[in-house]
Amino acid sequence: MSQPTQVKNELDHQKRHVELHAALDELVADYLMQHRGISLRETSVMDLMQWSSQQTKQLTHKRGGEQ
């Protein structure tokens, strides 16, 4: 028996949030590796978003936090 469309859409939406949360964890970890000594209390979401956007244009570091 198939699920009603609304329930399926809600499950798909929740699944997407799980994927996004995992990606956000990875992004924040990468940011913190590149900004050693800075805690999340010392930065803003805007700082993270600007850094992330810049990384899509040109990486400023090697994979794994290497300089």
Buried (B, 14 or more C-beta within 10 A) or exposed (E): EEEEEEEEEEEEEEEEEEEEEEEEEEBBEBBBEBBEEEEEEEBEEEEBEEBEEEBEEEEEEEEEEEE
